[in-house]
Amino acid sequence: MSDQKRTQQHPDSDLYPEATGLATATVKAHSTEHSLKLYAGWFCPFVQRAWMVLEEKNIPYQYIEVNPYHKPASLLSLNPRGLVPTLAYNNQPLYESTVLCEFLEDAFPSHAPALRPADPYTRARARIWTDFVGSRIIPAYHRFLQYQPARDGPEGLSAARAEFLGFLKEWTKATDPAGPWFLGGEFSLVDVALAPWAVRLWVFDYFKGGLGIPEEGEGGEDEAVWARWRKWSKAVEERKSVKETMSEREHYLPIYQRYADDVAQSEMAKASRAGRGVP
């Protein structure tokens, strides 16, 4: 690579090139040509949402690994922003993870399980709390992860942690008490919306001195809320579609190190730095 090309390379583009761990077999099983193509980055939680739905519903598709920081022409021809996940459906482009999840439900109604409730009120309520994940929880996740105590003061880290945990509690209080899923006994798109970040909460223990969720029996007045959260998060961690779309932790570490140091240049990192929501 010439010096000129090297200087033009996106600062976040040095990624492990492919999925690892249990996700390896999932990618291999969907490597052949198909009219439904998922342009994906193995590391991306937004990708994991759509990927989980494809796996949950056993929809045939082709997985295409791309580095969105190199923005190959094949991706840009479908999505001018060059972001993942992007779907090509009979050569027609679709993007935005929550839109893709809804689309897959609409386009493949005969593929079980249904991930949206049939009841109109429950379906609308599910959309409210799916939106809450995108408008509240994910931005707070990044404000907490990207906060720099040495630069902005140590007290701010506690505030960022409290804000994030407050949103987790608010979401959890809205769940069905019996569970294990948000709506009760059936896994749905509300669970899909948050699951990729729930299985990435380890980053706060690794980079920020701890997540701060109380241990069992130590939650005080919030003990019931955190008990319900633990029930949901355990179910998420054990869900087949979650496990089989995750790679080995060691390959996530360099990516989240950049977020934890607040030097990442992804669209999400830049939006968080500028005080904006999910881009």
Rosetta blueprint (number, residue, H / E / L):
1 M L
2 S L
3 D H
4 Q H
5 K H
6 R H
7 T H
8 Q H
9 Q L
10 H L
11 P L
12 D L
13 S L
14 D L
15 L L
16 Y L
17 P L
18 E L
19 A L
20 T L
21 G L
22 L L
23 A H
24 T H
25 A H
26 T H
27 V H
28 K H
29 A H
30 H L
31 S L
32 T L
33 E L
34 H L
35 S L
36 L E
37 K E
38 L E
39 Y E
40 A E
41 G L
42 W L
43 F L
44 C L
45 P H
46 F H
47 V H
48 Q H
49 R H
50 A H
51 W H
52 M H
53 V H
54 L H
55 E H
56 E H
57 K L
58 N L
59 I L
60 P L
61 Y L
62 Q E
63 Y E
64 I E
65 E E
66 V L
67 N L
68 P L
69 Y L
70 H L
71 K L
72 P L
73 A H
74 S H
75 L H
76 L H
77 S L
78 L L
79 N L
80 P L
81 R L
82 G L
83 L L
84 V L
85 P L
86 T E
87 L E
88 A E
89 Y E
90 N L
91 N L
92 Q E
93 P E
94 L E
95 Y E
96 E L
97 S H
98 T H
99 V H
100 L H
101 C H
102 E H
103 F H
104 L H
105 E H
106 D H
107 A H
108 F L
109 P L
110 S L
111 H L
112 A L
113 P L
114 A L
115 L L
116 R L
117 P L
118 A L
119 D L
120 P H
121 Y H
122 T H
123 R H
124 A H
125 R H
126 A H
127 R H
128 I H
129 W H
130 T H
131 D H
132 F H
133 V H
134 G H
135 S H
136 R H
137 I H
138 I H
139 P H
140 A H
141 Y H
142 H H
143 R H
144 F H
145 L H
146 Q H
147 Y L
148 Q L
149 P H
150 A H
151 R H
152 D H
153 G L
154 P H
155 E H
156 G H
157 L H
158 S H
159 A H
160 A H
161 R H
162 A H
163 E H
164 F H
165 L H
166 G H
167 F H
168 L H
169 K H
170 E H
171 W H
172 T H
173 K H
174 A L
175 T L
176 D L
177 P L
178 A L
179 G L
180 P L
181 W E
182 F L
183 L L
184 G E
185 G L
186 E L
187 F L
188 S L
189 L H
190 V H
191 D H
192 V H
193 A H
194 L H
195 A H
196 P H
197 W H
198 A H
199 V L
200 R L
201 L L
202 W H
203 V H
204 F H
205 D H
206 Y H
207 F H
208 K L
209 G L
210 G L
211 L L
212 G L
213 I L
214 P L
215 E L
216 E L
217 G L
218 E L
219 G L
220 G H
221 E H
222 D H
223 E H
224 A H
225 V H
226 W H
227 A H
228 R H
229 W H
230 R H
231 K H
232 W H
233 S H
234 K H
235 A H
236 V H
237 E H
238 E H
239 R L
240 K H
241 S H
242 V H
243 K H
244 E L
245 T L
246 M L
247 S L
248 E L
249 R H
250 E H
251 H H
252 Y H
253 L H
254 P H
255 I H
256 Y H
257 Q H
258 R H
259 Y H
260 A H
261 D L
262 D L
263 V L
264 A L
265 Q L
266 S L
267 E H
268 M H
269 A H
270 K H
271 A H
272 S H
273 R H
274 A L
275 G L
276 R L
277 G L
278 V L
279 P L
